[in-house]
Amino acid sequence: MGNYLQLGLFMPSTTGSLIIAKGTPPQSEATWELNRDVSLAAEAAGMEFLLSQVKWRGYGGESGHWDGALESFTLMAAIAAVTSRIKLIGSVAVRTMNPAVVAKMAATVSDVSAGRFVVNIVAGWNKFEYAQMGLWSDDDYYLNRYEYADEFLHILKRLWSEESVTFKGKHFQLEDCRSFPKPRQMPEIVCAGQSEGALAFVAKEADYSFIGRMNDSAEQLGQVAAKISKLAEPHGRSVHSLTLLNVIAAPTDAEAQAEKAFYLENRDEVAIKEWMRVSGMDKNRIDYLHLDPEPATFMSVPYIVGSYEKVAAHLDALAVNGITGVCLAFPDFASDVPDFIANVMPLMKSRQRAE
Ligand SMILES: Cc1cc2nc3c(=O)[nH]c(=O)nc-3n(C[C@H](O)[C@H](O)[C@H](O)COP(=O)(O)O)c2cc1C
């Protein structure tokens, strides 16, 4: 019996998923009903987690890709009230809020969810999301954003566990700051950064790390997971590695490839150009972004295209290589989530627990 692979959803909380193309699918309205329905389906199928991203600006064009985005913590509070078992990962852009506010918001969702809330720390790489609201002081932030995130998370953890916090840092000052109630249990921490600064931060502070660049093999992902575990060792910690995966699955490889070709043909050049423009400003991540039009259509996120059997085998290979869990995205959540549950999950060896 190999490793068990956790599964979760990269929730459809933005208009359009991880494919910048015109038409429906891959574009979908980010509604409460859609997010609730796929969350309930994921929980009923035994998936382990749901993650919603935080986004403040999209890429325009005819597709209006990511122009609409439900706010992550408030969405997760509502999802918490209608689910009972699945973990809920809410995202916070540390640039946008004081940690004392976020500490209480997280404690609130922790209460609603009976301790199932997990916090995804987003350092923020996208200047145009923050500059539009006057929250980007200078471009040094591209390089020192994980130092900022570190201070932010240090404060969060103290507010979640101490009676009173006094702190004089580079970015935040707290004086006898109180935060009650405490979370039902200490929220676990997720971080999806991949730069060197991010990995150092993850090793020191996070419980789960998102790794994976487009075209990485399962073995390469396994090497990155091992590297992070090694970095965490001196801190006496263990960090689990998760990966994000865009799934185009169909009964046959040919049908799945035809679906991929359809999205490529309908790619939204205007929105892709905008995504490339703003992503290219970040010198911290430019080395691993794929800015050619084809991979940019898929937002540089790893994807698998193929038959149900091929997708299941790919997921099993990730488990064998030490990946703890996979966060799944689809072109059309409303129909693809039930399809994945019915046709891919039963084929996965990595979902069969020992009796
Ligand atoms: C699963 C996952 C979730 C993410 N969630 C967000 C998010 O909510 N908001 C955001 O701006 N970026 C998000 N990102 C981007 C990361 O936070 C991170 O900035 C990016 O992977 C680049 O890494 P770096 O910051 O080390 O350069 C996410 C990435 C992944 C893989």
The ligand as an SDF file (V2000), in Angstrom:
LIG
                    3D

 31 33  0  0  0  0  0  0  0  0999 V2000
   -2.7960   26.6830   -4.2860 C   0  0  0  0  0  0  0  0  0  0  0  0
   -2.3440   28.1170   -4.4500 C   0  0  0  0  0  0  0  0  0  0  0  0
   -3.0940   29.1150   -3.8810 C   0  0  0  0  0  0  0  0  0  0  0  0
   -2.7290   30.4510   -4.0460 C   0  0  0  0  0  0  0  0  0  0  0  0
   -3.5270   31.4100   -3.5240 N   0  0  0  0  0  0  0  0  0  0  0  0
   -3.2550   32.6960   -3.8110 C   0  0  0  0  0  0  0  0  0  0  0  0
   -4.1570   33.7080   -3.4260 C   0  0  0  0  0  0  0  0  0  0  0  0
   -5.1630   33.4440   -2.7840 O   0  0  0  0  0  0  0  0  0  0  0  0
   -3.8770   34.9850   -3.7920 N   0  0  0  0  0  0  0  0  0  0  0  0
   -2.7340   35.3330   -4.4650 C   0  0  0  0  0  0  0  0  0  0  0  0
   -2.5440   36.4950   -4.7680 O   0  0  0  0  0  0  0  0  0  0  0  0
   -1.8300   34.3870   -4.7920 N   0  0  0  0  0  0  0  0  0  0  0  0
   -2.0790   33.0930   -4.4980 C   0  0  0  0  0  0  0  0  0  0  0  0
   -1.1930   32.1350   -4.8800 N   0  0  0  0  0  0  0  0  0  0  0  0
    0.1550   32.5310   -5.3290 C   0  0  0  0  0  0  0  0  0  0  0  0
    1.1520   32.3070   -4.2030 C   0  0  0  0  0  0  0  0  0  0  0  0
    0.7380   32.9120   -3.0020 O   0  0  0  0  0  0  0  0  0  0  0  0
    2.5810   32.7740   -4.5320 C   0  0  0  0  0  0  0  0  0  0  0  0
    2.6950   34.1500   -4.5200 O   0  0  0  0  0  0  0  0  0  0  0  0
    3.0270   32.2910   -5.8530 C   0  0  0  0  0  0  0  0  0  0  0  0
    2.9600   30.8770   -5.8630 O   0  0  0  0  0  0  0  0  0  0  0  0
    4.4230   32.7670   -6.1790 C   0  0  0  0  0  0  0  0  0  0  0  0
    5.3460   32.3720   -5.2120 O   0  0  0  0  0  0  0  0  0  0  0  0
    6.3680   33.4310   -4.6100 P   0  0  0  0  0  0  0  0  0  0  0  0
    5.5340   34.3970   -3.8610 O   0  0  0  0  0  0  0  0  0  0  0  0
    7.3070   32.6740   -3.7370 O   0  0  0  0  0  0  0  0  0  0  0  0
    7.0870   34.0360   -5.7580 O   0  0  0  0  0  0  0  0  0  0  0  0
   -1.5470   30.7890   -4.7570 C   0  0  0  0  0  0  0  0  0  0  0  0
   -0.7740   29.7780   -5.3330 C   0  0  0  0  0  0  0  0  0  0  0  0
   -1.1720   28.4320   -5.1890 C   0  0  0  0  0  0  0  0  0  0  0  0
   -0.3330   27.3670   -5.8240 C   0  0  0  0  0  0  0  0  0  0  0  0
  1  2  1  0
  2  3  1  0
  2 30  2  0
  3  4  2  0
  4  5  1  0
  4 28  1  0
  5  6  2  0
  6  7  1  0
  6 13  1  0
  7  8  2  0
  7  9  1  0
  9 10  1  0
 10 11  2  0
 10 12  1  0
 12 13  2  0
 13 14  1  0
 14 15  1  0
 14 28  1  0
 15 16  1  0
 16 17  1  0
 16 18  1  0
 18 19  1  0
 18 20  1  0
 20 21  1  0
 20 22  1  0
 22 23  1  0
 23 24  1  0
 24 25  2  0
 24 26  1  0
 24 27  1  0
 28 29  2  0
 29 30  1  0
 30 31  1  0
M  END
$$$$
